[in-house]
Amino acid sequence: MKKIGLAVLMGMILIIQGCAEDSQPLECRADIGCTEVFVTFTYAPSDNQGNAIILDSYYSQNMDNGQTYTFTGQDSQFTKGLYTVLTDAQLGEIKANGTNIRFIGTKDGAIVVEQDFLIGHDCCHIVPLQGPGID
């Protein structure tokens, strides 16, 4: 009887661990109806006085898998201080419940901006979850 109780307890522990949020990725159905909107998540870094920081270059890094995303040249707002952090093109590389993405900006050869975001997805589009300006 003691062995049965131990086996039941071990089984319950395995079931509980199997239900943990990180171990159960959201499975996206193939027949889900998504809009054709292409979502781009942007960030506008500013200094202590609220002035836009104009960067020489920038990139975003997926802190979970090390992948680097470069969007320079694709941004029409680049010279105005508005930069792409992530787009729907990277949806397959992030977790639905959130992936840590670090935005890194350089000026005169030095890193002047490092900002972390948590970005997930809803199976159709990326969804910013945490970071500046995200409620």
Contacts in CASP RR format, 6 or more apart in sequence:
PFRMAT RR
TARGET T0000
AUTHOR 0000-0000-0000
METHOD contacts of the structure
MODEL  1
MKKIGLAVLMGMILIIQGCAEDSQPLECRADIGCTEVFVTFTYAPSDNQG
NAIILDSYYSQNMDNGQTYTFTGQDSQFTKGLYTVLTDAQLGEIKANGTN
IRFIGTKDGAIVVEQDFLIGHDCCHIVPLQGPGID
17 23 0 8 1.000
18 24 0 8 1.000
21 97 0 8 1.000
22 97 0 8 1.000
25 95 0 8 1.000
25 96 0 8 1.000
25 97 0 8 1.000
26 95 0 8 1.000
26 96 0 8 1.000
26 97 0 8 1.000
26 123 0 8 1.000
28 96 0 8 1.000
28 123 0 8 1.000
29 123 0 8 1.000
32 123 0 8 1.000
32 124 0 8 1.000
33 124 0 8 1.000
34 123 0 8 1.000
34 124 0 8 1.000
34 125 0 8 1.000
35 124 0 8 1.000
35 125 0 8 1.000
37 125 0 8 1.000
38 87 0 8 1.000
38 88 0 8 1.000
38 89 0 8 1.000
39 87 0 8 1.000
39 88 0 8 1.000
39 125 0 8 1.000
39 126 0 8 1.000
40 84 0 8 1.000
40 86 0 8 1.000
40 87 0 8 1.000
40 88 0 8 1.000
41 84 0 8 1.000
41 85 0 8 1.000
41 86 0 8 1.000
41 87 0 8 1.000
41 117 0 8 1.000
41 119 0 8 1.000
41 126 0 8 1.000
41 128 0 8 1.000
42 77 0 8 1.000
42 82 0 8 1.000
42 83 0 8 1.000
42 84 0 8 1.000
42 85 0 8 1.000
43 82 0 8 1.000
43 83 0 8 1.000
43 85 0 8 1.000
43 103 0 8 1.000
43 115 0 8 1.000
43 117 0 8 1.000
43 132 0 8 1.000
44 52 0 8 1.000
44 81 0 8 1.000
44 82 0 8 1.000
44 83 0 8 1.000
45 52 0 8 1.000
45 53 0 8 1.000
45 55 0 8 1.000
45 81 0 8 1.000
45 83 0 8 1.000
45 103 0 8 1.000
45 105 0 8 1.000
45 113 0 8 1.000
45 115 0 8 1.000
46 52 0 8 1.000
46 53 0 8 1.000
47 53 0 8 1.000
52 80 0 8 1.000
52 81 0 8 1.000
53 81 0 8 1.000
53 107 0 8 1.000
53 112 0 8 1.000
53 113 0 8 1.000
54 79 0 8 1.000
54 81 0 8 1.000
54 107 0 8 1.000
55 81 0 8 1.000
55 83 0 8 1.000
55 105 0 8 1.000
55 106 0 8 1.000
55 107 0 8 1.000
55 112 0 8 1.000
55 113 0 8 1.000
56 106 0 8 1.000
56 107 0 8 1.000
56 108 0 8 1.000
56 109 0 8 1.000
57 72 0 8 1.000
57 105 0 8 1.000
57 106 0 8 1.000
58 71 0 8 1.000
58 72 0 8 1.000
58 83 0 8 1.000
58 103 0 8 1.000
58 104 0 8 1.000
58 105 0 8 1.000
58 106 0 8 1.000
58 113 0 8 1.000
59 68 0 8 1.000
59 69 0 8 1.000
59 70 0 8 1.000
59 71 0 8 1.000
59 72 0 8 1.000
59 104 0 8 1.000
59 105 0 8 1.000
60 68 0 8 1.000
60 69 0 8 1.000
60 71 0 8 1.000
60 84 0 8 1.000
60 85 0 8 1.000
60 86 0 8 1.000
60 101 0 8 1.000
60 102 0 8 1.000
60 103 0 8 1.000
60 104 0 8 1.000
61 67 0 8 1.000
61 68 0 8 1.000
61 69 0 8 1.000
61 101 0 8 1.000
61 102 0 8 1.000
61 104 0 8 1.000
62 68 0 8 1.000
62 69 0 8 1.000
62 90 0 8 1.000
62 93 0 8 1.000
62 94 0 8 1.000
62 99 0 8 1.000
62 100 0 8 1.000
62 101 0 8 1.000
63 99 0 8 1.000
63 100 0 8 1.000
63 101 0 8 1.000
63 102 0 8 1.000
63 116 0 8 1.000
64 94 0 8 1.000
64 95 0 8 1.000
64 99 0 8 1.000
64 100 0 8 1.000
65 93 0 8 1.000
67 93 0 8 1.000
69 86 0 8 1.000
69 90 0 8 1.000
71 83 0 8 1.000
71 84 0 8 1.000
71 87 0 8 1.000
72 78 0 8 1.000
74 84 0 8 1.000
75 82 0 8 1.000
75 83 0 8 1.000
75 84 0 8 1.000
77 83 0 8 1.000
83 103 0 8 1.000
83 105 0 8 1.000
85 101 0 8 1.000
85 103 0 8 1.000
85 117 0 8 1.000
85 119 0 8 1.000
86 94 0 8 1.000
86 101 0 8 1.000
86 117 0 8 1.000
86 119 0 8 1.000
86 126 0 8 1.000
87 126 0 8 1.000
88 125 0 8 1.000
88 126 0 8 1.000
90 126 0 8 1.000
91 121 0 8 1.000
91 125 0 8 1.000
91 126 0 8 1.000
92 121 0 8 1.000
93 99 0 8 1.000
94 101 0 8 1.000
94 119 0 8 1.000
94 120 0 8 1.000
94 121 0 8 1.000
94 126 0 8 1.000
95 120 0 8 1.000
95 121 0 8 1.000
96 120 0 8 1.000
96 121 0 8 1.000
96 122 0 8 1.000
96 123 0 8 1.000
97 120 0 8 1.000
98 118 0 8 1.000
98 119 0 8 1.000
98 120 0 8 1.000
98 121 0 8 1.000
98 129 0 8 1.000
99 118 0 8 1.000
99 119 0 8 1.000
99 120 0 8 1.000
100 116 0 8 1.000
100 117 0 8 1.000
100 118 0 8 1.000
101 116 0 8 1.000
101 117 0 8 1.000
101 118 0 8 1.000
101 119 0 8 1.000
102 114 0 8 1.000
102 115 0 8 1.000
102 116 0 8 1.000
102 117 0 8 1.000
103 113 0 8 1.000
103 114 0 8 1.000
103 115 0 8 1.000
103 116 0 8 1.000
103 117 0 8 1.000
104 111 0 8 1.000
104 113 0 8 1.000
104 114 0 8 1.000
105 111 0 8 1.000
105 112 0 8 1.000
105 113 0 8 1.000
105 114 0 8 1.000
106 112 0 8 1.000
115 131 0 8 1.000
115 132 0 8 1.000
116 131 0 8 1.000
117 128 0 8 1.000
117 129 0 8 1.000
117 130 0 8 1.000
117 131 0 8 1.000
117 134 0 8 1.000
118 128 0 8 1.000
118 129 0 8 1.000
118 130 0 8 1.000
118 131 0 8 1.000
119 126 0 8 1.000
119 127 0 8 1.000
119 128 0 8 1.000
119 129 0 8 1.000
120 126 0 8 1.000
120 127 0 8 1.000
120 128 0 8 1.000
120 129 0 8 1.000
121 127 0 8 1.000
128 134 0 8 1.000
END
